[in-house]
Amino acid sequence: MLLDIIKNDNFRKLMQNHIEELIVYFFKSEQNFGILCKIDEISFEPELPEYISAEFRPMTLFFLAGYTFETAHIDGDKLIFEAGFGSENVGSFVSVPLLSIMQIIIDETPIFVNLATYEKNSEEKTEVKNVDGIKNSMEALLSNPENKKFKK
């Protein structure tokens, strides 16, 4: 049951909207915050050198403050910000899909936990699921001989 919920597209959209609303609220309130996110779903432009990217853990915390906070914005379904990495402060634009943000943290305290799963092509899968779901529902309905009268 829980897996059905966290993989449900409506639940994903609800979580994504909530993440976006919280982040916009923090921008307006000028409140610094951290995001704990899945590193394999994040992109860096330009790409970071291997010796820096190799140090990232599967779940990585980014703290948005100072210049990083000032450059942060939401573009579609992504949070984008510029940050410096390593002892050389190598600059890169970080692009984080909102649904890959697992926690939002203020003052070392998680204030939001995202349970939805992120899938790059969830919209395409939704259309296929809906068509298959309607077909399966109709077959189930018509498998009962008493329901044949409902078919038009």
Backbone torsions as a table, in degrees:
resi	resn	phi	psi	omega
1	MET	NA	-47.1	179.5
2	LEU	-62.0	-41.9	179.2
3	LEU	-61.9	-36.3	177.6
4	ASP	-63.3	-38.1	-178.4
5	ILE	-71.3	-50.1	-173.7
6	ILE	-70.2	-17.7	177.0
7	LYS	-98.8	-2.7	-178.1
8	ASN	-72.8	132.0	-177.4
9	ASP	-62.9	-36.4	177.7
10	ASN	-65.4	-39.2	177.1
11	PHE	-65.8	-41.2	177.3
12	ARG	-58.5	-46.4	-179.4
13	LYS	-63.4	-39.8	177.3
14	LEU	-60.5	-47.9	179.3
15	MET	-63.4	-44.9	-179.2
16	GLN	-61.5	-43.8	178.2
17	ASN	-62.3	-40.5	-179.7
18	HIS	-65.6	-43.3	177.2
19	ILE	-59.6	-47.6	-179.1
20	GLU	-61.7	-45.2	-179.5
21	GLU	-62.6	-40.8	177.9
22	LEU	-63.3	-46.3	-178.4
23	ILE	-63.9	-43.3	177.6
24	VAL	-61.4	-40.9	176.7
25	TYR	-59.4	-43.6	179.1
26	PHE	-65.8	-38.6	176.4
27	PHE	-59.4	-49.1	-178.3
28	LYS	-64.7	-34.4	-179.4
29	SER	-85.9	-2.5	-175.7
30	GLU	53.0	43.5	-179.3
31	GLN	-100.2	115.8	174.5
32	ASN	-64.2	150.6	-179.6
33	PHE	-155.8	163.6	176.5
34	GLY	-113.9	153.9	173.9
35	ILE	-127.4	131.4	173.2
36	LEU	-101.4	120.2	-174.3
37	CYS	-141.8	164.7	179.8
38	LYS	-78.2	117.1	-173.1
39	ILE	-66.7	-30.5	-177.3
40	ASP	-72.5	-8.3	179.0
41	GLU	-104.2	4.3	-176.5
42	ILE	-102.5	146.2	174.7
43	SER	-119.7	150.7	-179.4
44	PHE	-122.4	133.8	179.4
45	GLU	-132.9	111.2	-1.1
46	PRO	-72.6	162.8	177.6
47	GLU	-57.6	144.9	178.3
48	LEU	-81.8	150.0	175.4
49	PRO	-59.7	149.9	-176.7
50	GLU	-55.5	-40.5	-177.5
51	TYR	-64.6	-22.0	175.8
52	ILE	-88.1	-50.1	-176.9
53	SER	-65.0	-26.6	178.5
54	ALA	-66.9	-20.5	-179.1
55	GLU	-80.9	-14.9	-179.3
56	PHE	-70.4	141.7	173.9
57	ARG	-91.9	163.9	-179.9
58	PRO	-55.1	-36.5	173.5
59	MET	-112.7	117.2	-174.5
60	THR	-121.1	141.0	179.5
61	LEU	-99.4	126.8	172.1
62	PHE	-114.3	131.8	177.9
63	PHE	-106.6	122.6	-178.1
64	LEU	-95.8	104.6	179.1
65	ALA	-149.8	161.2	178.0
66	GLY	58.1	-134.0	-177.9
67	TYR	-60.3	-39.2	179.7
68	THR	-60.4	-43.3	178.3
69	PHE	-64.3	-42.9	-178.0
70	GLU	-63.0	-31.2	-178.9
71	THR	-88.0	-9.7	-174.3
72	ALA	-71.9	139.5	175.2
73	HIS	-158.7	162.8	176.5
74	ILE	-103.0	131.5	178.2
75	ASP	-128.9	104.6	-176.8
76	GLY	66.3	-118.4	-178.9
77	ASP	-106.4	24.9	-177.9
78	LYS	-129.3	145.5	168.2
79	LEU	-96.1	126.7	-177.8
80	ILE	-123.5	135.6	177.0
81	PHE	-153.3	159.5	176.9
82	GLU	-102.1	137.5	-179.5
83	ALA	-144.5	158.5	175.8
84	GLY	-106.2	141.7	-175.0
85	PHE	-128.4	147.3	176.0
86	GLY	75.7	176.5	-178.4
87	SER	-67.3	-23.8	177.8
88	GLU	-85.9	-2.7	-178.9
89	ASN	55.9	50.6	-179.8
90	VAL	-64.9	120.1	-177.0
91	GLY	-81.7	142.1	177.2
92	SER	-157.7	146.3	172.3
93	PHE	-86.0	127.2	-177.3
94	VAL	-102.7	127.9	179.5
95	SER	-116.3	114.7	-173.6
96	VAL	-117.5	114.2	173.3
97	PRO	-58.0	133.6	-176.2
98	LEU	-54.4	-39.0	-177.9
99	LEU	-74.5	-9.0	174.9
100	SER	-88.4	-2.6	174.1
101	ILE	-79.9	113.1	-176.2
102	MET	-88.7	-30.8	176.8
103	GLN	-144.4	149.1	168.8
104	ILE	-114.8	131.9	-170.1
105	ILE	-126.0	135.8	172.6
106	ILE	-128.8	130.8	179.2
107	ASP	50.8	45.9	177.7
108	GLU	65.6	13.6	179.5
109	THR	-119.3	123.8	175.3
110	PRO	-65.5	125.8	177.1
111	ILE	-108.5	-7.3	178.8
112	PHE	-150.1	136.0	175.7
113	VAL	-125.9	127.0	179.8
114	ASN	-99.4	121.6	178.1
115	LEU	-101.3	-10.0	-178.7
116	ALA	-70.2	151.1	178.0
117	THR	-96.1	142.9	179.6
118	TYR	-95.8	129.1	173.4
119	GLU	-132.9	130.4	-176.0
120	LYS	-59.9	-37.3	-175.7
121	ASN	-111.8	39.3	-175.3
122	SER	-65.5	-30.3	-179.4
123	GLU	-67.0	-41.7	178.8
124	GLU	-64.4	-41.3	-179.2
125	LYS	-65.8	-34.2	-179.8
126	THR	-60.8	-45.0	-178.8
127	GLU	-61.8	-43.9	179.3
128	VAL	-64.3	-45.2	180.0
129	LYS	-59.8	-43.4	-177.8
130	ASN	-63.5	-43.2	178.9
131	VAL	-64.2	-47.5	178.7
132	ASP	-63.3	-39.7	-179.5
133	GLY	-63.4	-42.3	178.7
134	ILE	-65.4	-43.3	179.2
135	LYS	-61.4	-46.3	179.7
136	ASN	-65.7	-38.4	178.9
137	SER	-64.8	-42.3	179.9
138	MET	-65.1	-41.9	178.2
139	GLU	-62.3	-40.6	179.3
140	ALA	-65.3	-42.1	179.7
141	LEU	-63.9	-44.1	-175.9
142	LEU	-80.0	-10.8	178.0
143	SER	-69.8	-20.8	175.3
144	ASN	-87.6	119.9	-176.4
145	PRO	-57.5	-28.6	-179.7
146	GLU	-71.2	-19.3	-178.3
147	ASN	-91.4	-4.2	-179.0
148	LYS	-60.6	-26.0	-179.5
149	LYS	-67.2	-18.0	-179.3
150	PHE	-82.8	-13.0	-179.2
151	LYS	-75.4	132.6	-179.2
152	LYS	-110.0	NA	NA
